[in-house]
Amino acid sequence: MKTHVDKPVGSQSFVFVLLLVILTGCTNTQTSRYSIKQDTAPNFDYGVITYDIIEPTRESYNIWTSKPYTIMGKHYTPMATGKGHSEVGQASWYGQKFHGHKTANGEIFDMFALTAAHKTLPLPSFVKVTNLQTSKSIIVRVNDRGPFHDERVLDLSYGAAKKLGFHQYGVTDIKMDVIYVQENGEITVGDDPTVYISQDGELIAKPYEPKQPDILVANVEYEGQLNSPKKLAPLNESTPDLINDGSKSMSESGLFVQVLALQNGEKAKNLATGIANLLQVPTLTPKFEDIYKLHIGPLSSEQKAKTLIQELKKIGFDKAFTVEVLP
């Protein structure tokens, strides 16, 4: 016959509580990578963000981030290359919760750096991100995996979201174009066939020669009137020194943006071709008194002209202004 011995109730309670503490501790150990439960924007005064220039370079893809993986029950297969890839969808952002932790690429996540996460792009990759709500674009380096929501294309760092102007919102509509650097140093952007080069973090079309102050001619006749249209004499239809994109006649009149004036006609034509390819706009190079004027247009409205002037400033042409050619 077995002898039954009663154990003190206090001992049973102590063992149970101890076991519970141990189990709870194990659970916390497994999920304590992040000290913050819910991701947020920075909750401290970080001053003015100083952004480093992200200049696309040719980097080898990491092997350990190129293997298929499964997360949240869904299977993902990373791309072999990002060349020629573009996507349209939503972008979200991530911030303080992940700040200081390792990305999938093994780098340390800095919520103020211009970086991003993508589900299947090779790591690292460089992409041009355009906020479709504002048309503002930035270049970021993709070094992480995510966001794991079907409708979302990118998870941008808080700093990148702020530079794109949607950090106060959860998501925004974007277009993403992979910037692929070829072995010869030339660059392609998404499925755009134009070939670019990188200069100080700006993507410049290959034919561009934007920084040549020695060949620029001062527009003395327009001094003091750069912010208002200038009436010019009608173009001479017989002038041979006039090129366009093939869709506009040589006698076009109307509203134009003048980019610059050059003495060298060949350089003016090369720049016109580069701008036409980069901005997808018609260009002309009429000759006035031995000076070639690089014009964009004709344009449908003053608003279109102002938008083009802002785009030109981004790529180094900060002297552009509107002109009106009379019929």
C-alpha positions, 0 to 999 in steps of 0.5 A: 500500500502506497503511503500518501504524503501531503506537500505544503500548499506554500511549496506548490505555489512557490514552484508554480510561480517560479515555473511561470517566471521562467517560462515568461522569461523565455518568452521575453527572450525570444521576442525582445529584439526590439525594446519598443512594441509599436513603431513610432516616429522619433520621440525626441528633438533630432534637429535638422536632418543632414542627408548624405548624398546617395550616389548609385554604385556597382555593388555585389549582391549579398548571397545570404539575402538572395535565397528564397525565404518564408515569412508570415506564411508567404514564400518570397524568391529574391530577384537575380537582378534589379536591372530594368525593374519598376513598380507602382504601389504604396510606400510606408515608413519605419522608424524608432522601433528598428533604429540601431538594429541590424537590417537583413543586409547586416547593416545597422538601420539608421532611421535618418538615413536614405534607405529602404526595405523591399521584399525581393530586390537584390540587396543592396540595390539603389532605387529612385522613388517618386511620390506620385502625390507631389512628383518629388523624387529621391534616391535611396539604398535598399538594404532590408526586407519588407514591407510584408503587405501585398499592396506596399512596394517599399518600406522607407526609413523615417528620414526618406519619408520625411524628405519625400513629404509623407512622414506625417502619414502612414503611406503614400502612392509611389513609383519605384525605379531600380537604378542599375549601374553597369560595368562600364559605369553607365546607369539605367533607371527602371525600364527607361532606355535612356543611359545616365551617368551619376554626378554628385548624386544627380542622375545626368543623361549621358549627352549632358554637359551642364557645368560648362560656365566658360561657354555660357553667354550672359543673357544681358537683354533679359536681366531684371526680367527673369521672372516674367515672359519676354517678347521675342521677334518671330522665328525665321522659318528659313533659319537652318540652325534650329532643331526639335524633337521631330514633332514641332514645326520650325515656325512654332510660336508660343510660350517656352522655357529658355534653358541657356544661351550658347555660342557653340551650336553643336553643344547647344544641340547636344544639350537639347537632345539630352534634355529632351530625353531626360525630361521627355519634352520638345526642344528647339535651338533657334539662333539669334545674332550668332547666339543659340538659345536652348528652348523647351516648348511650346508649352500649354501653360505658365504652370507647366513652365514653372514646373519645368523650371523647377525640374531644370534647377534640380539638374543644375540649370538654375538660370532657366526662365520663360519667354514668349515667341510671337507668331 
